[in-house]
Amino acid sequence: MPSRRTFILRQLPAAALAGLVPLAFAAEEAGISEQDPAAKALNYRADASKLKPGELPGYQEGQTCGNCLYFKPRQGSKLGPCSALAEKLVHEAGWCSAYAMAI
């Protein structure tokens, strides 16, 4: 029968991984940062409702990632991959200058 010490030492790697897994999902669920070089190049904003018409070239009220051709919605999430931003996760309420109305 293994000692308590052996049992605890064997459980440490699993416990360490269990602590890291939620961090990986949290980072993924945060979506692309507005400071990301690709996002900056396309004037990406995570919340288009904060934009005013004329504030960014090409932006028109009502345009969001959620109704853009490049956005791929994910069930149960407000984030989805964007093909204009190398499949990085963007906010459904966001906007960037690559916006193209979905048909």
N, CA, C and O atoms as a DFTB+ gen file, in Angstrom:
412 C
 N C O
     1  1       0.852      -1.178       0.000
     2  2       0.000       0.000       0.000
     3  2       0.897       1.241       0.000
     4  3       1.782       1.360       0.847
     5  1       0.677       2.170      -0.945
     6  2       1.519       3.367      -1.001
     7  2       1.283       4.257       0.224
     8  3       0.204       4.290       0.816
     9  1       2.321       4.951       0.553
    10  2       2.215       5.862       1.695
    11  2       1.410       7.101       1.305
    12  3       1.203       7.380       0.124
    13  1       0.970       7.827       2.309
    14  2       0.230       9.071       2.066
    15  2       1.088      10.043       1.276
    16  3       0.586      10.743       0.396
    17  1       2.376      10.092       1.583
    18  2       3.295      10.992       0.888
    19  2       3.382      10.638      -0.597
    20  3       3.343      11.530      -1.444
    21  1       3.498       9.368      -0.919
    22  2       3.557       8.925      -2.307
    23  2       2.268       9.277      -3.027
    24  3       2.289       9.744      -4.166
    25  1       1.149       9.052      -2.357
    26  2      -0.147       9.380      -2.953
    27  2      -0.230      10.866      -3.287
    28  3      -0.641      11.235      -4.387
    29  1       0.154      11.708      -2.353
    30  2       0.095      13.161      -2.565
    31  2       1.027      13.577      -3.687
    32  3       0.645      14.389      -4.531
    33  1       2.230      13.044      -3.718
    34  2       3.191      13.399      -4.766
    35  2       2.696      12.981      -6.148
    36  3       2.981      13.653      -7.140
    37  1       1.967      11.889      -6.216
    38  2       1.432      11.437      -7.502
    39  2       0.267      12.317      -7.966
    40  3       0.006      12.417      -9.165
    41  1      -0.411      12.933      -7.053
    42  2      -1.568      13.762      -7.395
    43  2      -1.182      15.189      -7.785
    44  3      -1.986      15.886      -8.405
    45  1       0.011      15.636      -7.443
    46  2       0.407      17.017      -7.724
    47  2       0.340      17.405      -9.194
    48  3      -0.195      18.468      -9.506
    49  1       0.860      16.592     -10.113
    50  2       0.768      17.007     -11.531
    51  2      -0.673      17.192     -12.001
    52  3      -0.976      18.148     -12.715
    53  1      -1.554      16.289     -11.605
    54  2      -2.958      16.409     -12.010
    55  2      -3.592      17.655     -11.399
    56  3      -4.366      18.350     -12.059
    57  1      -3.268      17.933     -10.154
    58  2      -3.817      19.119      -9.489
    59  2      -3.312      20.390     -10.160
    60  3      -4.062      21.353     -10.320
    61  1      -2.053      20.391     -10.547
    62  2      -1.490      21.570     -11.217
    63  2      -2.168      21.793     -12.563
    64  3      -2.501      22.929     -12.902
    65  1      -2.377      20.739     -13.327
    66  2      -3.055      20.863     -14.619
    67  2      -4.502      21.298     -14.454
    68  3      -5.004      22.095     -15.247
    69  1      -5.162      20.793     -13.451
    70  2      -6.557      21.172     -13.215
    71  2      -6.663      22.670     -12.945
    72  3      -7.662      23.297     -13.297
    73  1      -5.657      23.231     -12.336
    74  2      -5.658      24.669     -12.070
    75  2      -5.396      25.488     -13.312
    76  3      -5.837      26.635     -13.389
    77  1      -4.691      24.939     -14.291
    78  2      -4.351      25.674     -15.506
    79  2      -5.447      25.627     -16.565
    80  3      -5.581      26.567     -17.349
    81  1      -6.211      24.583     -16.603
    82  2      -7.230      24.426     -17.632
    83  2      -8.234      25.578     -17.621
    84  3      -8.515      26.126     -18.687
    85  1      -8.787      25.972     -16.477
    86  2      -9.715      27.106     -16.510
    87  2      -9.058      28.389     -17.005
    88  3      -9.721      29.211     -17.639
    89  1      -7.775      28.576     -16.731
    90  2      -7.086      29.766     -17.215
    91  2      -7.013      29.776     -18.732
    92  3      -7.159      30.832     -19.347
    93  1      -6.795      28.637     -19.339
    94  2      -6.730      28.557     -20.800
    95  2      -8.082      28.912     -21.408
    96  3      -8.144      29.646     -22.395
    97  1      -9.160      28.400     -20.829
    98  2     -10.480      28.723     -21.353
    99  2     -10.828      30.182     -21.118
   100  3     -11.469      30.807     -21.964
   101  1     -10.420      30.732     -19.991
   102  2     -10.699      32.143     -19.713
   103  2      -9.994      33.036     -20.731
   104  3     -10.572      34.018     -21.197
   105  1      -8.756      32.704     -21.078
   106  2      -8.020      33.499     -22.062
   107  2      -8.701      33.414     -23.424
   108  3      -8.805      34.411     -24.138
   109  1      -9.167      32.208     -23.778
   110  2      -9.841      32.051     -25.062
   111  2     -11.150      32.839     -25.074
   112  3     -11.476      33.475     -26.076
   113  1     -11.885      32.806     -24.000
   114  2     -13.175      33.476     -23.950
   115  2     -13.056      34.991     -23.879
   116  3     -14.057      35.690     -24.038
   117  1     -11.872      35.509     -23.646
   118  2     -11.708      36.963     -23.599
   119  2     -11.768      37.565     -24.996
   120  3     -12.116      38.736     -25.144
   121  1     -11.444      36.807     -25.997
   122  2     -11.454      37.326     -27.361
   123  2     -10.201      38.138     -27.651
   124  3      -9.374      38.367     -26.768
   125  1     -10.072      38.566     -28.888
   126  2      -8.909      39.331     -29.329
   127  2      -8.905      40.708     -28.650
   128  3      -9.954      41.319     -28.449
   129  1      -7.745      41.162     -28.315
   130  2      -7.600      42.484     -27.702
   131  2      -7.600      43.552     -28.792
   132  3      -7.127      43.324     -29.905
   133  1      -8.131      44.706     -28.456
   134  2      -8.079      45.828     -29.395
   135  2      -6.634      46.258     -29.644
   136  3      -6.348      46.950     -30.621
   137  1      -5.725      45.847     -28.757
   138  2      -4.311      46.202     -28.879
   139  2      -3.523      45.203     -29.725
   140  3      -2.359      45.447     -30.039
   141  1      -4.138      44.089     -30.096
   142  2      -3.492      43.102     -30.961
   143  2      -3.117      43.793     -32.275
   144  3      -3.933      44.537     -32.820
   145  1      -1.901      43.568     -32.800
   146  2      -1.487      44.248     -34.040
   147  2      -2.473      44.069     -35.208
   148  3      -2.735      45.018     -35.947
   149  1      -3.007      42.876     -35.371
   150  2      -3.965      42.647     -36.463
   151  2      -5.253      43.425     -36.209
   152  3      -5.832      43.990     -37.137
   153  1      -5.697      43.457     -34.968
   154  2      -6.910      44.199     -34.616
   155  2      -6.708      45.699     -34.809
   156  3      -7.598      46.394     -35.299
   157  1      -5.542      46.188     -34.424
   158  2      -5.244      47.613     -34.603
   159  2      -5.234      47.986     -36.084
   160  3      -5.725      49.048     -36.466
   161  1      -4.677      47.111     -36.909
   162  2      -4.595      47.381     -38.347
   163  2      -5.985      47.525     -38.974
   164  3      -6.157      48.240     -39.962
   165  1      -6.980      46.834     -38.388
   166  2      -8.340      46.895     -38.919
   167  2      -9.265      47.758     -38.061
   168  3     -10.485      47.701     -38.214
   169  1      -8.693      48.551     -37.166
   170  2      -9.488      49.424     -36.285
   171  2     -10.562      48.657     -35.513
   172  3     -11.664      49.167     -35.315
   173  1     -10.246      47.430     -35.075
   174  2     -11.215      46.601     -34.350
   175  2     -11.608      47.252     -33.028
   176  3     -10.762      47.736     -32.277
   177  1     -12.915      47.250     -32.765
   178  2     -13.464      47.691     -31.486
   179  2     -14.361      46.579     -30.973
   180  3     -15.181      46.049     -31.724
   181  1     -14.218      46.222     -29.718
   182  2     -14.971      45.119     -29.134
   183  2     -16.449      45.444     -28.953
   184  3     -17.275      44.535     -28.881
   185  1     -16.791      46.725     -28.877
   186  2     -18.183      47.125     -28.677
   187  2     -18.536      48.277     -29.615
   188  3     -18.234      49.437     -29.334
   189  1     -19.171      47.945     -30.720
   190  2     -19.516      48.951     -31.735
   191  2     -20.557      49.948     -31.231
   192  3     -20.682      51.038     -31.788
   193  1     -21.303      49.594     -30.188
   194  2     -22.331      50.514     -29.691
   195  2     -21.714      51.775     -29.084
   196  3     -22.403      52.775     -28.886
   197  1     -20.421      51.722     -28.792
   198  2     -19.726      52.891     -28.244
   199  2     -19.183      53.810     -29.340
   200  3     -18.685      54.899     -29.054
   201  1     -19.283      53.365     -30.596
   202  2     -18.804      54.175     -31.717
   203  2     -19.883      55.127     -32.205
   204  3     -21.077      54.834     -32.139
   205  1     -19.440      56.255     -32.687
   206  2     -20.355      57.223     -33.300
   207  2     -20.121      57.195     -34.813
   208  3     -18.987      57.008     -35.254
   209  1     -21.173      57.376     -35.611
   210  2     -20.971      57.417     -37.064
   211  2     -19.921      58.472     -37.419
   212  3     -19.954      59.595     -36.914
   213  1     -19.006      58.096     -38.282
   214  2     -17.936      58.998     -38.691
   215  2     -16.706      58.945     -37.800
   216  3     -15.673      59.519     -38.145
   217  1     -16.797      58.260     -36.650
   218  2     -15.652      58.174     -35.738
   219  2     -14.516      57.365     -36.353
   220  3     -13.345      57.712     -36.200
   221  1     -14.862      56.297     -37.041
   222  2     -13.876      55.480     -37.749
   223  2     -14.285      55.403     -39.212
   224  3     -15.470      55.272     -39.517
   225  1     -13.319      55.483     -40.120
   226  2     -13.646      55.420     -41.549
   227  2     -14.411      54.144     -41.897
   228  3     -13.976      53.041     -41.565
   229  1     -15.531      54.299     -42.555
   230  2     -16.322      53.164     -42.999
   231  2     -17.391      52.702     -42.028
   232  3     -18.298      51.973     -42.430
   233  1     -17.319      53.100     -40.764
   234  2     -18.300      52.625     -39.788
   235  2     -19.658      53.289     -40.006
   236  3     -19.754      54.502     -40.198
   237  1     -20.690      52.474     -39.970
   238  2     -22.069      52.973     -40.015
   239  2     -22.846      52.307     -38.889
   240  3     -22.652      51.128     -38.594
   241  1     -23.713      53.070     -38.276
   242  2     -24.500      52.566     -37.157
   243  2     -25.215      51.272     -37.545
   244  3     -25.749      51.153     -38.648
   245  1     -25.218      50.323     -36.643
   246  2     -25.877      49.036     -36.885
   247  2     -24.940      47.950     -37.378
   248  3     -25.297      46.772     -37.354
   249  1     -23.752      48.321     -37.824
   250  2     -22.779      47.328     -38.271
   251  2     -22.104      46.719     -37.044
   252  3     -21.603      47.438     -36.180
   253  1     -22.097      45.396     -36.977
   254  2     -21.403      44.682     -35.905
   255  2     -20.786      43.415     -36.473
   256  3     -21.127      42.979     -37.573
   257  1     -19.893      42.846     -35.725
   258  2     -19.313      41.570     -36.145
   259  2     -20.412      40.527     -36.315
   260  3     -20.327      39.670     -37.195
   261  1     -21.443      40.598     -35.474
   262  2     -22.534      39.627     -35.524
   263  2     -23.283      39.593     -36.843
   264  3     -23.874      38.570     -37.189
   265  1     -23.269      40.710     -37.597
   266  2     -23.945      40.694     -38.900
   267  2     -22.954      40.884     -40.050
   268  3     -23.308      41.372     -41.124
   269  1     -21.706      40.487     -39.796
   270  2     -20.643      40.581     -40.802
   271  2     -20.417      39.222     -41.466
   272  3     -20.559      38.179     -40.828
   273  1     -20.072      39.247     -42.720
   274  2     -19.807      38.048     -43.509
   275  2     -18.661      37.209     -42.941
   276  3     -18.669      35.985     -43.074
   277  1     -17.678      37.850     -42.310
   278  2     -16.487      37.151     -41.832
   279  2     -16.653      36.510     -40.460
   280  3     -15.809      35.711     -40.054
   281  1     -17.710      36.839     -39.744
   282  2     -17.945      36.333     -38.390
   283  2     -18.636      34.982     -38.438
   284  3     -19.590      34.787     -39.192
   285  1     -18.149      34.050     -37.629
   286  2     -18.763      32.717     -37.536
   287  2     -19.271      32.536     -36.109
   288  3     -18.476      32.279     -35.205
   289  1     -20.564      32.663     -35.891
   290  2     -21.083      32.553     -34.524
   291  2     -20.863      31.169     -33.932
   292  3     -20.863      30.159     -34.636
   293  1     -20.676      31.155     -32.614
   294  2     -20.554      29.902     -31.870
   295  2     -21.741      29.815     -30.938
   296  3     -22.057      30.775     -30.235
   297  1     -22.397      28.676     -30.927
   298  2     -23.583      28.492     -30.103
   299  2     -23.239      28.693     -28.631
   300  3     -22.274      28.122     -28.122
   301  1     -24.040      29.509     -27.957
   302  2     -23.870      29.732     -26.531
   303  2     -22.768      30.707     -26.173
   304  3     -22.389      30.797     -25.005
   305  1     -22.237      31.445     -27.149
   306  2     -21.148      32.375     -26.878
   307  2     -21.382      33.684     -27.616
   308  3     -21.979      33.700     -28.692
   309  1     -20.920      34.761     -27.044
   310  2     -20.977      36.078     -27.692
   311  2     -19.714      36.310     -28.519
   312  3     -19.545      37.375     -29.113
   313  1     -18.826      35.310     -28.557
   314  2     -17.593      35.384     -29.332
   315  2     -17.656      34.401     -30.485
   316  3     -18.358      33.392     -30.426
   317  1     -16.910      34.712     -31.534
   318  2     -16.810      33.794     -32.651
   319  2     -15.563      34.092     -33.451
   320  3     -15.055      35.212     -33.406
   321  1     -15.056      33.108     -34.187
   322  2     -13.878      33.348     -35.010
   323  2     -14.199      34.268     -36.183
   324  3     -15.299      34.235     -36.736
   325  1     -13.230      35.078     -36.545
   326  2     -13.374      36.016     -37.660
   327  2     -12.323      35.685     -38.708
   328  3     -11.129      35.674     -38.407
   329  1     -12.752      35.415     -39.929
   330  2     -11.791      35.064     -40.977
   331  2     -10.960      36.268     -41.409
   332  3      -9.877      36.084     -41.965
   333  1     -11.428      37.488     -41.174
   334  2     -10.631      38.671     -41.510
   335  2      -9.496      38.876     -40.501
   336  3      -8.526      39.578     -40.786
   337  1      -9.621      38.261     -39.325
   338  2      -8.598      38.381     -38.280
   339  2      -7.985      37.013     -37.961
   340  3      -7.771      36.678     -36.796
   341  1      -7.715      36.254     -38.972
   342  2      -7.034      34.963     -38.855
   343  2      -7.718      34.019     -37.869
   344  3      -7.059      33.325     -37.095
   345  1      -9.051      34.004     -37.911
   346  2      -9.868      33.117     -37.080
   347  2      -9.749      33.393     -35.575
   348  3     -10.135      32.554     -34.762
   349  1      -9.226      34.541     -35.209
   350  2      -9.181      34.909     -33.794
   351  2     -10.600      35.225     -33.350
   352  3     -11.437      35.638     -34.152
   353  1     -10.862      35.026     -32.052
   354  2     -12.193      35.266     -31.517
   355  2     -12.461      36.754     -31.376
   356  3     -11.650      37.497     -30.823
   357  1     -13.609      37.177     -31.883
   358  2     -14.037      38.570     -31.771
   359  2     -15.398      38.597     -31.094
   360  3     -16.117      37.598     -31.080
   361  1     -15.742      39.739     -30.539
   362  2     -17.037      39.912     -29.896
   363  2     -18.118      40.131     -30.947
   364  3     -17.920      40.865     -31.916
   365  1     -19.239      39.498     -30.748
   366  2     -20.376      39.635     -31.650
   367  2     -20.791      41.110     -31.790
   368  3     -21.252      41.532     -32.850
   369  1     -20.623      41.879     -30.719
   370  2     -21.003      43.295     -30.723
   371  2     -19.892      44.195     -31.266
   372  3     -20.051      45.415     -31.298
   373  1     -18.768      43.607     -31.694
   374  2     -17.629      44.379     -32.162
   375  2     -17.780      44.878     -33.595
   376  3     -18.814      44.686     -34.233
   377  1     -16.730      45.519     -34.080
   378  2     -16.691      46.032     -35.456
   379  2     -15.236      46.237     -35.855
   380  3     -14.394      46.528     -35.006
   381  1     -14.939      46.087     -37.143
   382  2     -13.631      46.456     -37.688
   383  2     -13.810      46.947     -39.127
   384  3     -14.883      46.803     -39.711
   385  1     -12.768      47.515     -39.677
   386  2     -12.860      48.104     -41.000
   387  2     -12.977      47.074     -42.127
   388  3     -13.201      47.446     -43.279
   389  1     -12.830      45.792     -41.809
   390  2     -13.021      44.751     -42.823
   391  2     -14.497      44.360     -42.929
   392  3     -14.846      43.447     -43.678
   393  1     -15.354      45.042     -42.188
   394  2     -16.781      44.698     -42.159
   395  2     -17.350      44.565     -43.569
   396  3     -17.143      45.418     -44.432
   397  1     -18.071      43.467     -43.770
   398  2     -18.794      43.223     -45.016
   399  2     -20.150      42.651     -44.644
   400  3     -20.226      41.639     -43.947
   401  1     -21.210      43.280     -45.097
   402  2     -22.554      42.840     -44.717
   403  2     -22.807      41.431     -45.208
   404  3     -22.597      41.114     -46.378
   405  1     -23.264      40.588     -44.289
   406  2     -23.631      39.222     -44.642
   407  2     -24.914      39.248     -45.452
   408  3     -25.830      40.017     -45.161
   409  1     -24.972      38.418     -46.453
   410  2     -26.140      38.389     -47.344
   411  2     -27.107      37.324     -46.879
   412  3     -28.158      37.134     -47.491
